[in-house]
């Protein structure tokens, strides 16, 4: 009888091992949250898992008021309980595939011929747009338009407002944490800080975009969750950190930033309701971050701005 009981227990133990019960463990893959969530499989059974924290523009440089000291902290990437202090600790998820199908597709807006003509003397097309610390900036060819409350206050050659920089711009973005306004020209990035009312090119710029940004950007935007994004007309994006000159993640735009109009050129600051103005080549849309879509039809630039 004892022998029979021992054999039964032995059989149960072998079955547990065979079908993954008993001493085996289940590993839960981490998730990266951006606009949608994607599940990232974990392949190292010996490494403790946890949430991947992307250093998306948490201020690695904290600057007090001008003429005061600047304190610099390196952004950190943690996987499980492992902390990586050096900038090489970034996540390249170009090869990862989403376990979810996109719920939305990018909104397609066709530009009627009436949107291509100036209606009030204002520029009717732009190459790039960004908000700034005091004024907003719109770029077209070699000209920069300086705006306040949607009114064009001044227009200048780009080389005059941003000396030692590019002649033309295909992306622009202001980083409030580091107080850097950066311009993208082709694949070169120029970073400026304001000093006594003038923009000064910082000594570590220009920088060439890393090879992990596998496209030439057509726009730069700051999302409502402070992610800084480079966009292509081909529907690709890259999370970008200008301080480390790193691409933290790449993917399809319509999988993470739902229902953006075509050919975005910049986004304004986000208000308390999560709304912002999205600027395309010739139209302005209002975007609702909670509904994840534009509201209403686009307004021609020449009608939106006052000159």
DOTI-136595 format. One record per residue: residue number from 1; chain; x, y, z of N, C-alpha, C in turn. Coordinates in steps of 0.001 Angstrom, whole numbers. Example, Ala and Ser with C-alpha at 12.3 -4.5 7.8 and 13.67 -1.06 7.14 Angstrom:
<recs>
- 1	A	13190	-5690	7800	12300	-4500	7800	13200	-3300	7800 $
- 2	A	12850	-2250	7080	13670	-1060	7140	12900	30	7870 $
</recs>
This chain:
<recs>
- 1	A	839	-1210	0	0	0	0	866	1249	0 $
- 2	A	1917	1267	866	2835	2408	918	3532	2597	-419 $
- 3	A	3914	1499	-1035	4594	1585	-2341	3673	2206	-3369 $
- 4	A	2396	1822	-3350	1439	2372	-4329	1260	3863	-4119 $
- 5	A	1178	4324	-2848	1035	5748	-2550	2249	6522	-3024 $
- 6	A	3440	5991	-2818	4678	6663	-3256	4708	6819	-4763 $
- 7	A	4283	5781	-5493	4273	5859	-6960	3277	6908	-7430 $
- 8	A	2135	7058	-6796	1132	8059	-7187	1672	9454	-7009 $
- 9	A	2337	9714	-5872	2927	11044	-5637	3998	11353	-6661 $
- 10	A	4805	10361	-7003	5862	10550	-8001	5266	10909	-9344 $
- 11	A	4171	10283	-9730	3516	10570	-11013	2962	11984	-11043 $
- 12	A	2369	12413	-9922	1818	13772	-9864	2921	14795	-10021 $
- 13	A	4074	14576	-9353	5205	15505	-9463	5714	15617	-10878 $
- 14	A	5791	14469	-11600	6277	14504	-12983	5290	15233	-13869 $
- 15	A	3996	15068	-13621	2987	15764	-14432	3057	17262	-14213 $
- 16	A	3267	17677	-12949	3392	19108	-12670	4550	19708	-13438 $
- 17	A	5693	19001	-13432	6859	19513	-14148	6614	19556	-15640 $
- 18	A	5899	18565	-16165	5679	18483	-17602	4793	19609	-18090 $
- 19	A	3717	19992	-17339	2739	20970	-17797	2962	22353	-17202 $
- 20	A	4098	22552	-16522	4442	23902	-16091	3877	24286	-14746 $
- 21	A	3419	23366	-13925	2919	23688	-12593	4032	23491	-11579 $
- 22	A	3682	23633	-10329	4643	23352	-9275	5697	24423	-9184 $
- 23	A	6952	24020	-9418	8079	24911	-9172	8332	25927	-10256 $
- 24	A	7662	25832	-11413	7937	26793	-12479	7341	28134	-12115 $
- 25	A	7782	29192	-12784	7287	30535	-12480	6764	31172	-13746 $
- 26	A	5843	32107	-13556	5260	32837	-14676	5847	34229	-14709 $
- 27	A	6344	34619	-15842	6962	35932	-15998	5998	36856	-16712 $
- 28	A	5717	38006	-16100	4822	38982	-16709	5652	40036	-17403 $
- 29	A	5408	40242	-18689	6187	41206	-19460	5875	42625	-19037 $
- 30	A	6869	43527	-19105	6632	44927	-18783	5810	45599	-19855 $
- 31	A	5265	46750	-19551	4499	47520	-20521	5094	48910	-20661 $
- 32	A	5097	49403	-21873	5495	50783	-22126	4239	51566	-22441 $
- 33	A	3968	52619	-21692	2776	53414	-21925	3158	54683	-22649 $
- 34	A	2522	54961	-23776	2835	56169	-24533	1529	56839	-24871 $
- 35	A	931	56498	-26020	-402	56980	-26322	-1346	55814	-26162 $
- 36	A	-934	54638	-26667	-1593	53371	-26388	-580	52520	-25646 $
- 37	A	-962	51335	-25193	-27	50463	-24523	350	49311	-25432 $
- 38	A	1626	48914	-25379	2041	47717	-26073	2678	46793	-25053 $
- 39	A	2449	45501	-25208	3038	44524	-24303	4377	44095	-24859 $
- 40	A	5410	44164	-24029	6762	43818	-24456	7150	42494	-23836 $
- 41	A	7370	41454	-24636	7733	40144	-24054	9076	40192	-23370 $
- 42	A	9209	39473	-22270	10459	39409	-21520	11117	38077	-21814 $
- 43	A	12359	38103	-22244	12997	36883	-22731	14042	36333	-21770 $
- 44	A	14371	37063	-20695	15411	36616	-19778	14752	36135	-18488 $
- 45	A	14663	34803	-18305	13986	34260	-17132	14751	34533	-15850 $
- 46	A	16047	34857	-15955	16857	35063	-14769	16881	36523	-14336 $
- 47	A	16268	37414	-15129	16290	38834	-14790	14948	39223	-14211 $
- 48	A	14969	39916	-13103	13723	40340	-12472	13038	41360	-13361 $
- 49	A	11762	41196	-13543	11034	42083	-14446	10408	43215	-13682 $
- 50	A	9948	44217	-14432	9287	45367	-13836	8892	46327	-14920 $
- 51	A	8506	47508	-14552	8062	48494	-15526	9255	49200	-16137 $
- 52	A	9231	49355	-17454	10274	50126	-18135	9884	51587	-18056 $
- 53	A	10724	52382	-17448	10445	53809	-17317	11269	54555	-18342 $
- 54	A	10601	55167	-19335	11310	55921	-20369	11582	57326	-19860 $
- 55	A	12838	57797	-19896	13148	59155	-19406	12701	60198	-20407 $
- 56	A	11360	60405	-20515	10806	61202	-21585	10848	62675	-21235 $
- 57	A	11930	63267	-21025	11949	64703	-20821	11647	65099	-19392 $
- 58	A	11706	64164	-18426	11780	64636	-17059	13071	65434	-16987 $
- 59	A	13029	66609	-16390	14154	67524	-16586	15465	66948	-16100 $
- 60	A	16362	66615	-17057	17711	66210	-16679	18531	67434	-16327 $
- 61	A	18055	68583	-16755	18678	69835	-16341	17605	70695	-15720 $
- 62	A	17746	71025	-14440	16787	71869	-13755	17400	73249	-13622 $
- 63	A	16759	74227	-14225	17328	75568	-14269	16461	76515	-13459 $
- 64	A	17067	77243	-12539	16345	78273	-11819	16328	79526	-12664 $
- 65	A	15925	80652	-12101	15877	81887	-12875	17254	82225	-13413 $
- 66	A	17259	83020	-14462	18512	83361	-15110	19489	83978	-14120 $
- 67	A	20783	83825	-14420	21888	84325	-13616	22031	83559	-12306 $
- 68	A	21337	82441	-12193	21541	81573	-11044	22189	80281	-11485 $
- 69	A	22562	79466	-10499	23287	78231	-10824	22369	77247	-11512 $
- 70	A	22950	76377	-12307	22230	75320	-13008	22665	73973	-12465 $
- 71	A	21699	73152	-12118	21971	71818	-11582	21607	70786	-12615 $
- 72	A	22515	69887	-12918	22289	68887	-13951	22202	67500	-13336 $
- 73	A	21151	66756	-13699	20975	65383	-13274	20771	64508	-14495 $
- 74	A	21438	63370	-14521	21266	62469	-15658	19932	61748	-15557 $
- 75	A	19184	61657	-16660	17951	60865	-16635	18286	59398	-16444 $
- 76	A	17374	58673	-15803	17613	57265	-15506	16587	56395	-16205 $
- 77	A	17032	55232	-16574	16146	54198	-17143	16204	53014	-16205 $
- 78	A	15060	52578	-15685	15050	51446	-14770	14277	50294	-15374 $
- 79	A	14852	49108	-15338	14178	47884	-15761	14175	46973	-14548 $
- 80	A	12971	46736	-13991	12901	46030	-12726	13534	46889	-11658 $
- 81	A	14554	46359	-10980	15261	47123	-9958	16644	47537	-10443 $
- 82	A	16864	47431	-11741	18175	47768	-12291	18142	49203	-12752 $
- 83	A	18998	50064	-12230	19045	51463	-12647	20238	51706	-13539 $
- 84	A	20029	52362	-14658	21107	52679	-15581	21284	54182	-15589 $
- 85	A	22436	54668	-15128	22638	56103	-14979	23181	56756	-16220 $
- 86	A	23735	55984	-17132	24372	56581	-18293	23403	56687	-19451 $
- 87	A	23656	57647	-20351	22698	57861	-21439	22544	56679	-22365 $
- 88	A	23500	55720	-22314	23348	54579	-23211	22231	53652	-22739 $
- 89	A	21702	53883	-21543	20630	53042	-21043	19285	53447	-21609 $
- 90	A	19131	53391	-22901	17868	53740	-23541	17250	52492	-24137 $
- 91	A	15990	52603	-24507	15253	51452	-25007	15046	51591	-26500 $
- 92	A	15525	50638	-27264	15287	50617	-28703	14240	49548	-28971 $
- 93	A	13020	49989	-29264	11931	49026	-29446	11496	48985	-30898 $
- 94	A	12414	49270	-31816	12041	49253	-33227	11586	47882	-33680 $
- 95	A	12137	46822	-33057	11779	45476	-33483	10571	44909	-32766 $
- 96	A	10026	45675	-31798	8904	45154	-31038	7614	45302	-31840 $
- 97	A	6726	44386	-31634	5442	44449	-32324	4341	44568	-31294 $
- 98	A	3323	45319	-31621	2214	45535	-30698	1307	44309	-30670 $
- 99	A	762	44036	-29480	-204	42951	-29360	-1617	43451	-29586 $
- 100	A	-1755	44737	-29877	-3069	45318	-30100	-3114	45951	-31473 $
- 101	A	-4249	45866	-32140	-4430	46571	-33386	-4809	48009	-33088 $
- 102	A	-4300	48986	-33850	-4669	50373	-33596	-6182	50549	-33691 $
- 103	A	-6739	51289	-32721	-8176	51509	-32720	-8557	52678	-33613 $
- 104	A	-7594	53527	-33933	-7877	54699	-34725	-6868	54795	-35854 $
- 105	A	-7206	55541	-36847	-6268	55857	-37905	-6148	57362	-37998 $
- 106	A	-5053	57829	-38547	-4827	59266	-38639	-5879	59909	-39530 $
- 107	A	-6345	61075	-39103	-7354	61784	-39890	-6720	62315	-41164 $
- 108	A	-7382	62125	-42270	-6889	62613	-43551	-7655	63873	-43923 $
- 109	A	-6945	64963	-44101	-7559	66222	-44452	-7015	66682	-45794 $
- 110	A	-7883	66786	-46774	-7501	67305	-48076	-7578	68818	-48061 $
- 111	A	-6610	69458	-48668	-6554	70903	-48640	-7221	71471	-49878 $
- 112	A	-8379	72133	-49751	-9002	72748	-50923	-8170	73901	-51441 $
- 113	A	-8424	74246	-52705	-7608	75280	-53328	-7730	76605	-52602 $
- 114	A	-8884	76881	-51935	-9060	78145	-51243	-8112	78279	-50062 $
- 115	A	-7627	77132	-49523	-6702	77177	-48402	-5286	77507	-48843 $
- 116	A	-5056	77548	-50118	-3702	77775	-50612	-3452	79235	-50973 $
- 117	A	-4418	80105	-50770	-4233	81512	-51088	-4340	82337	-49824 $
- 118	A	-3476	83360	-49701	-3507	84210	-48524	-4793	85019	-48509 $
- 119	A	-5429	85121	-47314	-6694	85833	-47224	-6565	87164	-46503 $
- 120	A	-5473	87395	-45776	-5380	88625	-45005	-3955	89156	-44929 $
- 121	A	-3100	88730	-45823	-1715	89172	-45768	-843	88333	-44866 $
- 122	A	-1432	87408	-44099	-656	86513	-43243	-74	85381	-44097 $
- 123	A	960	84711	-43602	1483	83560	-44355	419	82476	-44459 $
- 124	A	291	81884	-45625	-722	80843	-45810	-126	79442	-45763 $
- 125	A	1201	79342	-45653	1863	78043	-45523	3040	78190	-44575 $
- 126	A	3344	77125	-43828	4494	77133	-42927	5249	75814	-43054 $
- 127	A	6510	75856	-42656	7344	74654	-42617	7444	74085	-41203 $
- 128	A	7312	74948	-40175	7447	74508	-38784	6791	75543	-37881 $
- 129	A	6405	75076	-36691	5787	75960	-35693	6169	75467	-34306 $
- 130	A	6400	76395	-33371	6580	76043	-31966	6172	77205	-31082 $
- 131	A	5714	76876	-29888	5550	77906	-28870	6914	78196	-28266 $
- 132	A	7046	79317	-27569	8289	79673	-26917	8021	80197	-25526 $
- 133	A	9038	80685	-24830	8844	81166	-23462	8014	82443	-23401 $
- 134	A	8158	83306	-24402	7420	84570	-24435	6572	84699	-25696 $
- 135	A	7101	84257	-26817	6420	84363	-28098	6392	82994	-28777 $
- 136	A	5521	82869	-29765	5484	81681	-30607	6233	81990	-31898 $
- 137	A	6649	80917	-32604	7447	81087	-33814	6899	80185	-34917 $
- 138	A	6726	80769	-36095	6360	80006	-37288	7440	80247	-38335 $
- 139	A	7804	79185	-39049	8903	79252	-40006	8387	78915	-41393 $
- 140	A	8824	79710	-42362	8531	79388	-43755	9721	79815	-44597 $
- 141	A	10304	78826	-45284	11509	79056	-46078	12556	79744	-45207 $
- 142	A	13047	80915	-45554	14122	81547	-44779	13606	82583	-43783 $
- 143	A	12276	82623	-43559	11666	83642	-42703	11089	83020	-41448 $
- 144	A	11243	83724	-40311	10589	83335	-39075	9577	84422	-38712 $
- 145	A	8366	84000	-38343	7306	84907	-37910	7203	84806	-36393 $
- 146	A	7249	85945	-35722	7187	85992	-34260	5775	86394	-33874 $
- 147	A	5104	85543	-33066	3684	85720	-32789	3407	85878	-31298 $
- 148	A	2327	86610	-31002	1828	86745	-29643	309	86808	-29716 $
- 149	A	-356	85911	-28977	-1821	85838	-29000	-2356	85735	-30428 $
- 150	A	-1710	84869	-31214	-2121	84598	-32600	-2022	85832	-33498 $
- 151	A	-1239	86790	-33100	-993	87963	-33936	489	88017	-34301 $
- 152	A	780	88218	-35569	2170	88313	-36015	2710	89693	-35655 $
- 153	A	3679	89698	-34769	4273	90951	-34301	5450	91394	-35164 $
- 154	A	6171	90390	-35709	7394	90714	-36436	7766	89553	-37332 $
- 155	A	8458	89843	-38404	9017	88793	-39260	10469	89137	-39549 $
- 156	A	11318	88105	-39532	12762	88306	-39688	13344	87150	-40488 $
- 157	A	14527	87343	-41048	15266	86182	-41554	15610	85253	-40397 $
- 158	A	15529	83959	-40609	15855	83003	-39549	17278	83223	-39043 $
- 159	A	18192	83515	-39956	19596	83697	-39575	19794	84916	-38687 $
- 160	A	18866	85867	-38714	18974	87055	-37857	18442	86778	-36457 $
- 161	A	17295	86089	-36374	16710	85779	-35065	17477	84661	-34364 $
- 162	A	17988	83702	-35136	18739	82574	-34587	20110	82520	-35265 $
- 163	A	21048	83350	-34799	22362	83438	-35456	23144	82132	-35346 $
- 164	A	24028	81933	-36316	24885	80741	-36389	24059	79467	-36555 $
- 165	A	22840	79625	-37062	21971	78476	-37218	21626	78206	-38663 $
- 166	A	20533	77490	-38891	20166	77093	-40254	19497	78231	-41012 $
- 167	A	19507	78116	-42317	18798	79075	-43166	17319	78703	-43284 $
- 168	A	17023	77413	-43268	15644	76945	-43321	15438	75880	-42257 $
- 169	A	14176	75668	-41846	13855	74812	-40714	12756	73831	-41115 $
- 170	A	12928	72555	-40764	11870	71573	-40998	11308	71000	-39701 $
- 171	A	11672	71577	-38561	11097	71180	-37272	11577	72140	-36201 $
- 172	A	10704	72471	-35246	11070	73384	-34167	10317	72998	-32906 $
- 173	A	10974	73144	-31755	10338	72761	-30491	11020	73486	-29337 $
- 174	A	10208	73943	-28365	10751	74546	-27148	10628	73552	-26008 $
- 175	A	11733	73337	-25287	11789	72448	-24139	11742	73308	-22881 $
- 176	A	10569	73413	-22213	10452	74304	-21055	11331	73898	-19881 $
- 177	A	11577	72590	-19697	12388	72152	-18567	13835	72619	-18689 $
- 178	A	14385	72512	-19875	15782	72913	-20081	15908	74323	-20637 $
- 179	A	14764	74933	-20961	14729	76284	-21531	15547	76360	-22816 $
- 180	A	15438	75312	-23623	16134	75253	-24912	15099	75242	-26028 $
- 181	A	15282	76101	-26994	14484	76066	-28212	15360	75447	-29286 $
- 182	A	14918	74299	-29815	15767	73624	-30799	15102	73589	-32159 $
- 183	A	15939	73751	-33181	15520	73780	-34569	16138	72597	-35296 $
- 184	A	15344	71974	-36158	15837	70878	-36980	15922	71361	-38418 $
- 185	A	17093	71224	-39000	17298	71555	-40404	17887	70330	-41077 $
- 186	A	17103	69708	-41956	17478	68426	-42526	17649	67440	-41368 $
- 187	A	18875	66964	-41065	19099	66061	-39939	20006	66688	-38885 $
- 188	A	20166	68014	-38925	20963	68722	-37927	20046	69400	-36918 $
- 189	A	20437	69357	-35632	19648	69954	-34553	20460	71087	-33933 $
- 190	A	19838	72274	-33843	20464	73458	-33266	19705	73829	-31999 $
- 191	A	20430	74023	-30890	19782	74347	-29616	20136	75751	-29164 $
- 192	A	19100	76549	-28823	19281	77944	-28433	18716	78193	-27048 $
- 193	A	19390	79099	-26313	18855	79629	-25067	18769	81145	-25190 $
- 194	A	17760	81700	-24514	17556	83134	-24581	18418	83820	-23530 $
- 195	A	19085	84891	-23930	19930	85664	-23028	19781	87135	-23370 $
- 196	A	19255	87907	-22416	19039	89347	-22604	18213	89636	-23851 $
- 197	A	17221	88801	-24085	16318	89016	-25203	16797	88474	-26533 $
- 198	A	17994	87890	-26590	18535	87326	-27823	18727	85822	-27664 $
- 199	A	18624	85116	-28793	18821	83671	-28800	20275	83354	-29102 $
- 200	A	20887	82543	-28220	22295	82177	-28349	22416	80675	-28603 $
- 201	A	23159	80313	-29648	23404	78899	-29929	24294	78321	-28842 $
- 202	A	23876	77194	-28262	24653	76560	-27203	25847	75809	-27780 $
- 203	A	26902	75731	-26984	28188	75242	-27501	28147	73778	-27926 $
- 204	A	27223	72977	-27364	27180	71548	-27710	26415	71297	-29010 $
- 205	A	25849	72340	-29611	25114	72229	-30860	25919	72882	-31985 $
- 206	A	25632	72479	-33251	24597	71539	-33719	24993	70084	-33510 $
- 207	A	23971	69237	-33534	24149	67796	-33426	23473	67136	-34610 $
- 208	A	24053	66034	-35071	23433	65242	-36128	22541	64177	-35497 $
- 209	A	21336	64030	-36023	20429	63032	-35476	21054	61645	-35526 $
- 210	A	20825	60811	-34520	21398	59463	-34512	20752	58589	-35576 $
- 211	A	21428	57514	-35916	20925	56604	-36954	19628	55914	-36539 $
- 212	A	19334	55882	-35228	18082	55269	-34778	16864	56076	-35206 $
- 213	A	17047	57352	-35549	15985	58118	-36196	16147	57874	-37688 $
- 214	A	15406	56918	-38202	15641	56414	-39558	14923	57218	-40626 $
- 215	A	14560	58461	-40312	13906	59319	-41296	14354	60756	-41067 $
- 216	A	14191	61572	-42080	14443	63012	-41930	13156	63656	-41438 $
- 217	A	13164	64289	-40273	11918	64796	-39686	11269	65879	-40547 $
- 218	A	9949	65891	-40520	9161	66944	-41138	8470	67813	-40103 $
- 219	A	8573	67460	-38830	7956	68246	-37769	8493	67778	-36421 $
- 220	A	8321	68640	-35419	8625	68304	-34031	7465	68805	-33187 $
- 221	A	6977	67983	-32251	5851	68364	-31405	6124	67935	-29971 $
- 222	A	5462	68621	-29046	5493	68238	-27629	4090	67776	-27262 $
- 223	A	3946	66489	-26889	2647	65913	-26590	2191	66353	-25203 $
- 224	A	917	66128	-24887	380	66611	-23624	1033	65957	-22415 $
- 225	A	1643	64775	-22574	2332	64106	-21471	3825	64414	-21448 $
- 226	A	4240	65475	-22151	5604	66002	-22176	6561	65200	-23046 $
- 227	A	6097	64181	-23736	6952	63509	-24703	7309	64481	-25826 $
- 228	A	8548	64458	-26249	8992	65262	-27387	9154	64336	-28588 $
- 229	A	8492	64689	-29672	8315	63766	-30784	8817	64385	-32076 $
- 230	A	9546	63599	-32862	9863	63931	-34249	8905	63152	-35137 $
- 231	A	8356	63814	-36155	7393	63192	-37044	7891	63212	-38476 $
- 232	A	7464	62221	-39253	7729	62204	-40686	6408	62259	-41430 $
- 233	A	6442	62751	-42667	5242	62735	-43499	4823	61314	-43839 $
- 234	A	5744	60361	-43712	5436	58966	-44015	4747	58227	-42900 $
- 235	A	4378	58927	-41806	3629	58275	-40735	4473	57627	-39668 $
- 236	A	5746	58035	-39522	6608	57483	-38478	6893	58553	-37431 $
- 237	A	7232	58090	-36212	7624	59021	-35165	8834	58467	-34421 $
- 238	A	9505	59371	-33697	10597	58988	-32805	10520	59856	-31564 $
- 239	A	10491	59237	-30369	10690	59986	-29137	12128	60472	-29138 $
- 240	A	12306	61759	-28874	13652	62318	-29026	14023	63149	-27809 $
- 241	A	15256	62992	-27368	15830	63801	-26302	17012	64566	-26874 $
- 242	A	16864	65891	-26960	17907	66699	-27600	19161	66811	-26746 $
- 243	A	19025	66641	-25417	20196	66762	-24548	21169	65610	-24793 $
- 244	A	20618	64388	-24815	21455	63218	-25062	21537	62877	-26548 $
- 245	A	20739	63567	-27369	20669	63271	-28798	20365	61784	-29008 $
- 246	A	19302	61337	-28357	18917	59930	-28389	17474	59778	-28863 $
- 247	A	17228	58723	-29628	15873	58298	-29926	15504	57220	-28916 $
- 248	A	14492	57485	-28090	14116	56558	-27037	13135	55495	-27514 $
- 249	A	12449	55775	-28643	11467	54834	-29163	11056	55294	-30547 $
- 250	A	10728	54367	-31425	10214	54695	-32746	8989	53840	-33025 $
- 251	A	8151	54276	-33948	6961	53509	-34282	6111	54223	-35303 $
- 252	A	4899	53710	-35496	3939	54310	-36410	3135	55373	-35666 $
- 253	A	3017	56533	-36264	2341	57649	-35604	894	57330	-35271 $
- 254	A	162	56708	-36202	-1258	56498	-35978	-1542	55416	-34944 $
- 255	A	-522	54688	-34492	-721	53691	-33445	-677	54306	-32049 $
- 256	A	-87	55481	-31914	118	56081	-30606	-483	57480	-30471 $
- 257	A	-551	58215	-31561	-1060	59586	-31535	-2249	59646	-32495 $
- 258	A	-3400	59202	-31989	-4533	58928	-32852	-5135	60194	-33461 $
- 259	A	-5541	60038	-34719	-6351	61027	-35414	-5700	62395	-35560 $
- 260	A	-4392	62427	-35623	-3741	63679	-35986	-3988	63946	-37469 $
- 261	A	-4153	65212	-37853	-4292	65498	-39285	-2986	65252	-40025 $
- 262	A	-3063	65229	-41343	-1879	65001	-42161	-937	66198	-42114 $
- 263	A	334	65904	-42286	1378	66923	-42451	1371	67950	-41320 $
- 264	A	1408	67443	-40093	1517	68314	-38920	2856	69043	-38959 $
- 265	A	2837	70309	-38586	4064	71123	-38569	4394	71651	-37182 $
- 266	A	3485	71476	-36226	3752	71911	-34859	2489	71908	-34032 $
- 267	A	2644	72003	-32693	1518	72035	-31767	1770	73128	-30739 $
- 268	A	695	73841	-30374	787	74888	-29372	921	74279	-27981 $
- 269	A	952	75122	-26966	899	74625	-25596	-488	74026	-25337 $
- 270	A	-548	73076	-24386	-1807	72418	-24031	-2462	73174	-22888 $
- 271	A	-3786	73426	-23002	-4472	74109	-21912	-4924	73112	-20852 $
- 272	A	-5597	73592	-19813	-5969	72747	-18676	-6983	71677	-19050 $
- 273	A	-7685	71830	-20164	-8659	70832	-20604	-8040	69790	-21530 $
- 274	A	-6736	69900	-21773	-6081	68956	-22672	-6330	69265	-24130 $
- 275	A	-6545	70536	-24458	-6743	70952	-25840	-5515	71726	-26313 $
- 276	A	-5212	71602	-27598	-4106	72354	-28193	-4419	72602	-29658 $
- 277	A	-3795	73614	-30216	-3910	73891	-31643	-2844	73106	-32395 $
- 278	A	-3290	72343	-33388	-2374	71579	-34232	-2233	72318	-35561 $
- 279	A	-988	72652	-35901	-713	73394	-37129	-225	72430	-38206 $
- 280	A	-890	72442	-39349	-414	71702	-40511	225	72701	-41470 $
- 281	A	506	72267	-42688	1131	73177	-43643	309	74432	-43879 $
- 282	A	-1022	74328	-43893	-1835	75491	-44236	-3122	75617	-43420 $
- 283	A	-3343	74706	-42439	-4564	74744	-41637	-4227	74627	-40156 $
- 284	A	-5187	75051	-39327	-5063	74931	-37877	-6277	74170	-37360 $
- 285	A	-6027	73108	-36560	-7082	72298	-35969	-6976	72370	-34452 $
- 286	A	-8106	72195	-33778	-8082	72031	-32322	-8157	70542	-32010 $
- 287	A	-7218	70071	-31177	-7137	68655	-30838	-7540	68465	-29382 $
- 288	A	-8366	67449	-29136	-8824	67086	-27799	-8101	65814	-27380 $
- 289	A	-7227	65912	-26370	-6415	64756	-25978	-7249	63665	-25313 $
- 290	A	-8368	64018	-24677	-9209	63005	-24036	-10011	62235	-25080 $
- 291	A	-10553	62948	-26064	-11314	62285	-27124	-10400	61706	-28193 $
- 292	A	-9148	62136	-28206	-8139	61660	-29149	-8534	61948	-30596 $
- 293	A	-8955	63177	-30840	-9307	63566	-32200	-9401	65074	-32299 $
- 294	A	-9378	65572	-33542	-9576	66994	-33766	-11070	67293	-33674 $
- 295	A	-11372	68514	-33266	-12763	68934	-33158	-13016	70026	-34185 $
- 296	A	-13982	69841	-35054	-14310	70835	-36063	-13390	70754	-37265 $
- 297	A	-13624	71651	-38202	-12822	71708	-39419	-11616	72605	-39215 $
- 298	A	-10631	72414	-40052	-9443	73230	-39974	-9698	74658	-40458 $
- 299	A	-8993	75612	-39832	-9087	77025	-40207	-7834	77382	-40991 $
- 300	A	-7963	78050	-42144	-6775	78465	-42899	-5875	79376	-42060 $
- 301	A	-4573	79208	-42202	-3624	80008	-41433	-3875	81500	-41604 $
- 302	A	-4167	81926	-42849	-4365	83343	-43119	-5545	83929	-42372 $
- 303	A	-6524	83081	-41988	-7669	83546	-41216	-7432	83395	-39712 $
- 304	A	-6618	82409	-39327	-6379	82154	-37913	-5490	83229	-37297 $
- 305	A	-4434	83590	-38024	-3512	84622	-37532	-3998	86009	-37930 $
- 306	A	-3655	86993	-37093	-3948	88389	-37405	-2642	89093	-37704 $
- 307	A	-2622	89831	-38780	-1386	90484	-39218	-1482	91998	-39062 $
</recs>
